[in-house]
Amino acid sequence: MFGSAQAEEDASAMNELDLSPDRARVAACVCRFLRNRGVQHRQQSRTVQEILGMSYSHSHRLVKGTVDWTLPQLMQIARYYDLTLAEVIAPLLGKPESL
């Protein structure tokens, strides 16, 4: 569950990020995040599918950047890795990535 400090940080990150104009950048950011956690390129769609509980085809479109990520999806990825949303999308916010 999110603590209040984590929820505030996630809300701040949401206010700084507009996902619709550049879905490819968001997808690349999530892929880089997954790669930094040891998920090989060929397993990223399958990993997203399992974390988000969706079809493989939709998860593959998310990873490829052909459909928009939603903030709840990004937050679910963050929760799965016990991190904040800001840590997942750090490169989009101009912040260094956490490992």
C-alpha positions, 0 to 999 in steps of 0.5 A: 500500500502507498504511504502518504509520502509516496502518494504525494510523490506519485501525485507530484509526478503525475502533475509533471507528466503528460503522457499523450504527446509522446507515448514512445518516450514513455514506453522507452522509459518503462522498457529501460526501467524493466531492463535495469531490473533484469528483464530482458528485452524479449521478456518485457511484454510478457512481464508487463502482461503478468504485472498488469493482468492483460492480454499479451497483445495489449502489453506488447503494444504498450511496450512498443509504444503504439498505445498510451500507458495510463497512470494507473498502469504505470503506478501498478508497475511501480507498486509491483517493484515496491517503488514510487511512480517517480522512480519508474518514470525518472528519465521523463522527469529529468531525474536520474534513474534509481537502480 
